[in-house]
Amino acid sequence: MAHGTPVLIGWLTLVCLVVVVPASVVLVWADRDVPPTVSGRVAAVWSSVGRTLKLGGEVGPPVYVVASVLLALVALLFVSALVSLITTGLSQRLLALRLGRSVVLEERHTVLLGWSDQVFPVVAELVAANANQRRSAVAVLADKDKVEMDAEIAGHVGDTGTTRIICRSGPTTDPTALARLSPDTAKAVLVLPPGVPGGDSHVVKTLLALDAVGQPSGDRVVVAAVRDSRHHLAATLAAGRHGHVLSIDDIVARLLVQTSRQPGLSLVYQELLDFAGDEFYVVPAPTLVDGTFGEALGAFATSSVVGLVRADGKMVLNPHSGIRVGEGDQLIVITEDDDTAVPADTIPPVDEDAIVAVRSRPAAAERLLLLGWNRRTPLIIEQLDQYVRPGSTLDVVALGDAATLQAARATGREPSRLLVSFHSGDITEPQTLAQLDVPSYDSVMVIGDESHTAEGVPETDDRTLVTLLHLRAIEESTSRQLSVVTEMTDDRNRLLAPVRQGADFIVSGRLISLLMTQISENRHLADLFDELFTADGSEIHLKPATDYVRPDREVGFATVVESARRRHECAIGYRLRAEASTAPAYGVRINPDKRLKLRFSAGDCVIVVAEG
């Protein structure tokens, strides 16, 4: 073999002749009809050798024999070359498929660009969203081996039902690699932020590469996410007018603040954002045209109406109940699926005697505690200042001296309502927490503490788990239940958290994955989430049920909806205190049947969409 192909062919020919010629001699001499003459036997041996080696084995004049052998060699060479070409072509094709280099021949599919831990919840939610579709596809492009991607997705997601997962290997910033996923015929493109430093710039470059591939042929929606709010504008410009870019830091900070003031809110969003239960849909309502929005609130027995999408595309969340539904308007509803939002034949009755008169509750100043420090802390302080009453206080505890923390916070807007104090201490040490009188605070926020290290995500969650252990010890020693909302980066660590059932968690990776998936399925939801996560406009609240209906009296949920309507609110569910520690929903019920009979008591809450 070391001497090359010609020598190898020669040796192979010699070995074949050494085996075939003696065997042919034995066959001829052992034949009962062996030719009587030596020349006849030699001819018979030649014929046997020729048939075995596919050389024809013709007998006749020398010229005839030589010509037949030449023709046989030409035929053998042709067939061998043809087999070699076919084998090479198949091998190259199989190699291309294994390496993920082939073109995706799909239409109306979803394209997923990038690879991180967010891939798995995004794929899982897309599979759930497409469960009622006969055929759907998700194409994934990442600079990673295709076989590894297939194996990891199969291990994390499991059965994908009618949804095909197609993985392709290549850099997401290369327009040539992007073109292999046919993004121009896709219904949605999701750009995931890499979990590495400089990930936001990679997202911007990916969006620019997507634009370089060409214009889409349909109404494709592009959804991306960046971690640092400073890069949001650049990513928005790169995404184009049909793109939606989520700022992870802003959204996480807003939801942390909202949940700190309304325990249980994270559970509500978890129910609303995944496709396992009821979620937001935009549906036409031709039978409700010229009616009022207040009438639309009670028109559906198994769907909850929360807003309008005007004919010009403008979204209005929780409009005044007297607004008319115009021609071409669509309703924003919470329902099980887009085909379950059907007006009821009979409007559920309302118990007027059970409705409680509207009464206002004066808001008091709050005392809040923030344990830990990361790049989102200035945003959290800025968001808190928009929600709290003047005179409220916030104590921030993290490693580092107070002057350093104060200087780090100076990048944010100076609070006008909130009095902020900085304290130096290790939140994983019980002595630090013991000095704070934690039970005296109205709410405690525990965030991923990056004030001491640059090691990254895993260690921040580890420190958070240790802090939660100490907070649980404080609860047990004081026999008081703390109002704690915790930020984590890895959803797997949430399962290890030493907290009571139904506690509030903001898992940034999973939260953004759910939001991106929801927007990719319905572009109108981008504006809806923008309003829900800001202090201005309408947002989700958990309010005492006794403010809406009389306690200990059985009423239909339609009565709760009507009571909320009179407050210019949209009731979308409830949370029962008696079931607050019971999995999987921990007392939260979104979009209950309006004919459902309930008996509320003290501690129960009604979930409404209302102005902040």
C-alpha positions in Angstrom: 0.0 0.0 0.0 2.9 2.4 0.7 4.1 2.0 -2.9 0.8 3.5 -4.4 -2.2 2.3 -6.3 -0.4 0.7 -9.4 1.6 -1.6 -7.2 -1.5 -2.4 -5.1 -3.4 -3.3 -8.3 -0.5 -5.5 -9.5 -0.3 -7.4 -6.2 -4.1 -7.8 -6.2 -4.1 -9.2 -9.7 -1.3 -11.7 -8.8 -3.1 -12.9 -5.7 -6.3 -13.4 -7.7 -4.4 -15.4 -10.4 -2.7 -17.5 -7.8 -6.0 -18.4 -6.3 -8.2 -18.6 -9.4 -5.9 -20.5 -11.9 -5.3 -23.5 -9.7 -8.9 -23.6 -8.7 -10.0 -23.5 -12.3 -7.5 -26.4 -13.2 -9.0 -28.5 -10.4 -12.6 -27.8 -11.6 -11.7 -28.7 -15.2 -9.9 -31.9 -14.4 -12.6 -32.9 -11.9 -15.4 -32.4 -14.4 -16.9 -35.6 -15.8 -17.0 -34.0 -19.3 -13.4 -33.0 -19.2 -12.1 -32.4 -22.8 -9.9 -35.4 -24.0 -7.1 -33.2 -25.3 -4.6 -31.0 -23.5 -5.5 -28.0 -25.7 -9.2 -28.5 -24.9 -8.5 -28.6 -21.2 -6.3 -25.4 -21.4 -9.2 -23.7 -23.2 -11.6 -24.9 -20.5 -9.3 -23.5 -17.8 -9.1 -20.2 -19.6 -12.9 -20.0 -19.9 -13.2 -20.7 -16.2 -10.6 -18.0 -15.3 -12.3 -15.5 -17.7 -15.8 -16.0 -16.2 -14.5 -15.7 -12.6 -12.5 -12.6 -13.3 -15.2 -11.1 -15.6 -12.7 -11.2 -18.6 -15.1 -12.9 -21.0 -13.2 -16.2 -21.3 -13.9 -16.4 -25.0 -12.1 -19.1 -27.0 -10.9 -18.7 -30.6 -8.2 -17.1 -32.6 -5.6 -15.0 -30.6 -6.9 -11.7 -32.0 -10.5 -12.6 -31.1 -9.4 -13.6 -27.5 -7.3 -10.4 -27.0 -10.2 -8.2 -28.3 -12.7 -9.8 -26.0 -10.3 -9.4 -23.0 -9.9 -5.7 -23.9 -13.6 -5.2 -24.1 -14.1 -7.0 -20.8 -11.5 -4.8 -19.2 -13.1 -1.6 -20.5 -16.5 -2.8 -19.2 -15.0 -3.6 -15.8 -13.3 -0.2 -15.7 -16.5 1.6 -16.6 -18.6 -0.3 -14.0 -15.9 0.2 -11.3 -15.7 3.9 -12.1 -19.5 4.2 -12.0 -19.7 2.4 -8.6 -17.0 4.6 -7.3 -18.7 7.8 -8.4 -22.0 6.7 -6.9 -20.3 5.7 -3.6 -18.4 9.0 -3.5 -21.5 11.0 -4.2 -23.5 9.2 -1.5 -20.7 9.5 1.0 -20.4 13.3 0.4 -24.1 13.7 0.7 -24.2 11.7 4.0 -21.3 13.7 5.3 -23.0 16.9 4.4 -26.1 15.8 6.2 -24.1 14.7 9.2 -22.2 18.0 9.3 -25.5 20.0 8.9 -24.4 21.7 5.6 -27.5 20.9 3.5 -30.3 23.3 2.6 -33.5 23.3 4.6 -36.4 22.8 2.2 -39.3 24.1 4.4 -41.8 26.9 4.3 -43.6 28.6 7.2 -41.1 27.1 9.6 -39.4 28.7 12.7 -35.7 29.5 12.5 -33.7 29.5 15.7 -30.2 31.1 15.5 -27.6 30.6 18.2 -27.0 28.0 21.0 -27.3 28.4 24.7 -29.4 26.9 27.6 -32.3 28.9 26.2 -32.5 26.6 23.2 -34.3 23.8 25.1 -37.2 25.8 26.6 -37.7 27.6 23.3 -37.9 24.4 21.4 -40.1 22.8 24.0 -42.5 25.7 23.9 -42.6 25.8 20.0 -43.4 22.1 20.1 -46.3 22.8 22.5 -47.5 25.7 20.4 -47.6 23.6 17.3 -49.2 20.6 18.9 -52.4 21.2 17.0 -50.7 21.5 13.7 -50.4 18.6 11.3 -46.9 19.5 10.2 -44.4 22.0 11.5 -40.7 22.4 11.6 -38.0 24.2 13.7 -34.6 24.8 12.1 -31.7 25.4 14.4 -28.4 27.0 13.3 -25.4 27.1 15.6 -21.6 26.8 15.4 -21.7 23.3 16.9 -21.7 19.7 15.7 -25.0 18.7 14.3 -25.0 15.3 15.9 -24.3 16.8 19.3 -27.2 19.3 18.8 -29.6 16.5 17.8 -28.6 14.5 20.9 -28.9 17.4 23.3 -32.3 18.5 22.1 -33.6 14.9 22.2 -32.3 14.5 25.7 -33.8 17.8 27.0 -37.0 18.1 25.0 -38.0 14.4 24.4 -40.8 13.6 22.0 -41.5 16.5 19.6 -44.8 15.2 18.2 -45.6 16.6 14.8 -42.8 19.1 14.9 -39.6 18.2 13.1 -36.4 19.6 14.6 -33.8 20.3 11.9 -30.2 21.2 13.1 -27.6 22.8 10.8 -24.0 23.6 11.7 -22.4 26.9 10.9 -21.8 30.5 12.2 -24.9 32.5 12.6 -23.0 35.6 11.5 -22.3 34.1 8.0 -25.0 35.0 5.4 -24.1 31.9 3.4 -24.7 29.6 6.4 -28.0 31.5 7.2 -29.3 31.0 3.7 -29.2 27.2 4.2 -32.1 27.6 6.6 -34.3 29.3 4.1 -35.1 32.3 6.5 -36.9 34.1 3.6 -39.7 31.5 3.7 -39.9 31.2 7.5 -42.7 32.5 9.6 -40.4 33.6 12.5 -36.7 33.9 13.2 -35.5 33.9 16.8 -32.0 35.1 17.7 -30.8 33.8 21.1 -28.2 35.7 23.0 -25.0 33.6 23.7 -24.2 33.2 27.4 -20.7 34.6 27.0 -19.1 38.0 27.2 -19.7 40.0 24.1 -22.9 38.1 23.3 -24.9 41.2 22.5 -22.5 42.2 19.7 -22.9 38.7 18.3 -26.7 39.2 18.3 -26.3 42.4 16.4 -24.0 40.8 13.8 -26.4 37.9 13.4 -29.3 40.4 12.7 -27.1 42.2 10.1 -26.3 38.8 8.5 -30.0 38.0 8.4 -30.7 41.2 6.6 -27.9 40.5 4.1 -29.6 37.2 3.2 -32.5 39.0 1.5 -36.0 40.2 2.1 -38.6 37.7 3.4 -41.3 36.6 1.0 -44.0 36.7 3.7 -44.9 38.4 7.0 -41.9 37.0 8.9 -41.3 38.2 12.4 -37.8 38.5 13.9 -37.4 38.3 17.7 -34.0 38.8 19.4 -32.8 39.5 22.9 -29.8 41.4 24.3 -28.6 41.3 27.9 -27.3 44.9 28.3 -29.9 47.6 27.8 -27.2 49.8 26.3 -27.1 47.6 23.2 -30.9 47.5 22.8 -31.0 50.4 20.3 -28.3 49.0 18.0 -30.0 45.6 18.0 -33.4 47.2 17.2 -31.9 49.1 14.2 -30.3 45.9 13.0 -33.6 43.9 13.4 -35.5 46.3 11.1 -39.1 47.6 11.4 -40.5 44.1 11.6 -38.2 43.0 14.3 -38.7 42.9 18.1 -35.7 43.1 20.4 -36.1 42.3 24.1 -33.8 43.8 26.7 -33.2 41.1 29.2 -31.9 43.3 32.0 -34.8 45.7 31.7 -37.5 43.0 31.7 -36.0 41.1 34.6 -35.6 44.3 36.6 -39.2 45.3 36.0 -40.6 41.9 36.8 -38.5 41.6 40.0 -39.9 45.0 41.1 -43.5 44.1 40.3 -43.3 40.7 42.0 -41.7 42.2 45.1 -44.8 44.3 45.6 -47.3 41.7 44.6 -46.4 38.2 45.9 -47.5 35.4 43.5 -47.1 37.5 40.3 -44.3 35.4 39.0 -46.7 32.3 39.1 -49.3 34.3 37.1 -46.7 35.1 34.4 -45.5 31.5 34.4 -49.1 30.3 33.7 -49.6 33.0 31.0 -46.3 32.7 29.1 -46.0 28.9 28.6 -48.2 27.0 26.0 -49.2 24.3 28.5 -52.4 26.1 29.6 -54.1 29.4 28.7 -52.2 32.2 27.0 -52.7 35.4 25.1 -54.2 35.3 21.6 -55.5 37.9 19.1 -58.8 36.8 17.6 -61.4 38.5 15.3 -64.9 39.2 16.8 -67.3 40.0 14.0 -70.3 39.3 16.1 -69.3 42.0 18.7 -68.8 44.8 16.2 -70.6 48.0 17.3 -70.8 46.6 20.8 -68.9 48.0 23.8 -65.7 46.6 25.2 -67.6 46.1 28.5 -70.1 43.8 26.7 -67.2 41.9 25.2 -65.8 41.2 28.7 -68.8 39.0 29.6 -69.5 37.6 26.1 -67.1 34.7 26.4 -67.7 31.9 28.9 -64.3 30.2 28.5 -62.1 33.1 27.5 -61.0 36.3 29.2 -60.9 39.5 27.2 -58.2 42.0 28.1 -57.8 44.4 25.2 -58.3 45.4 21.6 -56.1 45.5 18.5 -57.5 48.3 16.3 -57.9 47.9 12.5 -54.8 50.1 12.1 -52.7 47.7 14.2 -52.7 49.8 17.4 -52.9 47.8 20.6 -55.1 49.0 23.5 -54.8 47.1 26.7 -57.6 47.3 29.2 -59.5 50.1 27.4 -62.5 51.9 29.0 -65.6 49.6 29.1 -67.6 52.1 27.0 -65.3 52.0 24.0 -66.9 50.6 20.9 -65.6 47.6 19.0 -65.1 48.8 15.4 -65.1 47.0 12.0 -61.8 45.2 11.6 -60.9 45.4 15.3 -59.7 42.2 17.0 -59.8 41.2 20.6 -56.9 40.3 22.9 -58.0 37.3 24.9 -56.6 34.7 27.3 -57.8 31.3 26.1 -56.7 27.7 25.7 -56.2 28.0 22.0 -56.9 30.4 19.1 -60.0 28.3 18.1 -61.5 28.2 21.6 -62.4 31.9 21.8 -66.0 31.6 20.8 -68.8 33.9 22.2 -71.1 32.0 24.5 -74.7 31.3 23.4 -75.9 32.4 26.8 -74.2 35.1 28.9 -73.5 33.7 32.4 -75.6 35.4 35.1 -74.3 38.1 37.5 -75.2 38.2 41.2 -75.7 41.9 41.8 -76.1 41.4 45.6 -72.7 39.8 45.9 -70.8 42.8 44.2 -69.0 45.0 46.7 -69.0 48.8 46.2 -65.7 50.3 45.0 -63.5 51.4 47.8 -60.0 52.8 47.6 -57.1 51.6 49.7 -54.6 54.3 50.6 -51.1 53.2 49.6 -48.5 53.4 52.4 -44.8 53.8 52.2 -42.8 50.6 52.0 -39.7 49.2 53.5 -37.7 47.0 51.1 -34.6 44.9 51.2 -32.3 44.0 48.3 -29.7 41.3 48.9 -26.9 41.1 46.3 -25.5 43.3 43.6 -25.3 42.8 39.8 -25.4 45.0 36.7 -29.2 45.2 37.0 -29.2 46.8 40.4 -29.4 50.4 39.1 -32.3 49.4 36.9 -34.1 47.8 39.8 -33.7 50.9 41.9 -34.9 53.1 39.0 -38.0 50.8 38.5 -38.8 50.8 42.2 -38.8 54.5 42.3 -41.6 54.6 39.7 -43.9 52.3 41.8 -43.4 53.1 45.5 -45.0 55.9 47.5 -42.8 58.8 48.6 -41.0 58.0 51.8 -40.4 54.4 50.9 -36.9 53.0 51.8 -34.6 50.4 50.1 -31.6 48.9 51.9 -29.1 47.3 49.6 -26.7 44.8 51.0 -23.7 43.5 49.1 -19.9 43.0 49.3 -17.9 46.1 48.9 -17.9 49.4 50.8 -20.9 51.6 50.7 -19.1 54.4 48.8 -18.2 51.9 46.0 -21.8 50.7 45.7 -23.1 54.2 45.7 -20.7 55.1 42.9 -21.7 52.0 40.9 -25.4 53.0 41.2 -24.7 56.5 40.0 -25.1 55.3 36.4 -28.9 55.2 37.0 -31.4 58.0 37.4 -31.5 59.6 40.9 -34.6 58.3 42.7 -37.2 60.9 43.7 -39.5 58.9 45.9 -37.2 56.1 47.2 -34.6 56.6 49.9 -31.7 54.2 49.1 -29.1 53.1 51.7 -26.1 50.9 50.9 -24.6 48.4 53.4 -21.5 46.3 53.1 -21.8 42.6 53.9 -21.7 39.1 52.7 -25.3 37.9 52.1 -24.2 34.3 52.5 -23.1 34.9 56.1 -25.9 34.5 58.8 -24.3 37.3 60.9 -25.0 39.8 58.0 -28.7 38.9 57.8 -29.1 38.7 61.6 -28.1 42.4 61.9 -30.8 43.5 59.4 -34.0 42.4 61.2 -35.2 40.8 58.0 -38.8 40.1 59.2 -39.4 43.9 59.6 -39.2 44.5 55.8 -42.3 44.4 53.6 -40.5 42.6 50.9 -37.1 41.0 50.3 -35.4 40.7 46.9 -32.5 38.2 46.4 -30.6 38.7 43.2 -27.6 37.0 41.6 -24.7 38.5 43.6 -21.8 39.5 41.2 -20.2 42.0 43.6 -17.5 39.7 44.6 -16.5 37.6 41.5 -16.3 37.5 37.8 -16.7 33.7 37.6 -20.1 33.9 35.9 -23.5 32.3 36.2 -23.1 29.1 38.2 -21.5 30.7 41.3 -24.1 33.5 41.5 -26.9 30.9 41.7 -24.9 29.0 44.3 -24.6 32.0 46.5 -28.3 32.7 46.1 -29.1 29.2 47.3 -27.0 29.7 50.4 -28.7 33.0 51.1 -32.2 31.4 50.8 -31.1 28.8 53.4 -30.4 31.5 55.9 -33.7 33.2 55.1 -35.5 30.0 55.7 -33.8 29.7 59.1 -35.0 33.2 59.9 -38.5 32.2 59.0 -38.4 29.2 61.3 -36.8 31.0 64.2 -39.3 33.9 64.1 -42.4 31.9 63.0 -43.0 34.6 60.4 -43.4 34.1 56.7 -41.2 36.4 54.6 -42.2 37.9 51.3 -39.2 36.9 49.2 -38.7 37.1 45.4 -35.6 35.5 44.0 -33.7 36.0 40.8 -31.9 33.0 39.3 -30.3 32.3 36.0 -30.6 28.5 35.7 -34.1 27.0 36.0 -32.5 23.7 37.3 -31.3 25.5 40.4 -34.8 26.7 41.2 -35.8 23.1 42.0 -33.0 23.1 44.6 -34.1 26.3 46.3 -34.9 25.8 50.1 -38.1 27.8 50.1 -41.8 27.1 50.6 -43.9 25.8 47.8 -45.2 28.5 45.5 -42.5 31.0 46.3 -41.7 33.7 43.7 -38.8 33.1 41.3 -37.6 35.1 38.3 -35.5 32.8 36.2 -34.1 35.2 33.6 -33.2 32.6 30.9 -36.6 30.8 31.0 -38.5 34.1 31.2 -36.9 35.5 28.1 -37.3 32.1 26.3 -41.1 32.1 27.0 -41.5 35.8 25.9 -39.6 35.2 22.6 -41.7 32.2 21.8 -44.9 34.0 22.5 -44.0 36.9 20.3 -42.8 34.6 17.5 -46.2 33.1 17.4 -48.1 36.4 17.5 -46.3 39.7 16.7 -49.0 41.8 18.5 -47.9 40.4 21.8 -44.7 42.5 21.7 -46.6 45.7 22.4 -48.8 43.9 25.0 -45.7 42.8 27.0 -44.1 46.2 26.7 -47.1 47.7 28.5 -47.4 45.0 31.1 -43.8 45.4 32.2 -43.8 49.2 32.6 -45.1 51.3 35.4 -47.2 53.5 33.0 -50.4 52.0 31.6 -52.0 48.7 32.6 -50.3 45.8 34.3 -51.3 42.6 36.1 -52.3 42.9 39.8 -53.3 40.5 42.5 -55.9 42.3 44.6 -58.0 41.1 47.6 -61.0 39.1 46.4 -63.1 40.7 49.2 -62.7 44.1 47.4 -64.8 42.6 44.5 -67.4 40.2 46.0 -68.7 39.4 49.4 -66.7 36.8 51.3 -68.1 33.4 52.1 -70.8 33.7 49.5 -70.9 31.4 46.5 -70.7 33.4 43.2 -70.0 32.7 39.6 -66.7 34.1 38.2 -68.9 36.1 35.8 -69.8 38.2 38.9 -66.2 38.8 39.6 -65.6 39.9 36.0 -68.6 42.4 36.2 -67.3 43.8 39.6 -63.9 44.3 38.0 -65.4 46.0 34.9 -67.0 48.6 37.2 -63.6 49.5 38.4 -62.3 49.7 34.7 -60.4 46.5 35.2 -60.3 43.1 33.4 -60.5 40.1 35.7 -58.5 37.2 34.3 -58.3 34.7 37.2 -57.8 34.2 40.9 -55.5 32.7 43.6 -56.8 30.8 46.6 -54.8 31.1 49.8 -55.9 27.6 50.8 -54.1 26.1 47.8 -51.1 28.4 47.7 -48.7 25.6 48.6 -50.3 23.0 46.3 -48.5 22.1 43.0 -48.6 22.6 40.1 -50.3 26.1 40.0 -50.1 26.9 43.8 -53.6 28.3 43.9 -53.4 30.3 40.7 -56.1 29.8 38.2 -56.0 31.7 34.9 -59.1 32.2 32.7 -61.6 30.1 34.7 -65.0 29.3 33.2 -67.3 32.3 34.0 -70.0 29.8 35.0 -67.6 28.3 37.7 -69.0 28.8 41.3 -66.5 30.1 43.9 -66.5 31.0 47.5 -63.8 33.5 48.4 -62.4 34.1 51.8 -59.9 36.4 53.5 -56.4 36.0 51.9 -57.8 35.1 48.4 -56.9 37.3 45.5 -58.5 38.2 42.2 -56.0 38.6 39.3 -56.8 41.6 37.1 -55.4 43.7 34.4 -55.6 47.3 35.6 -53.8 50.6 35.5 -50.8 50.9 37.8 
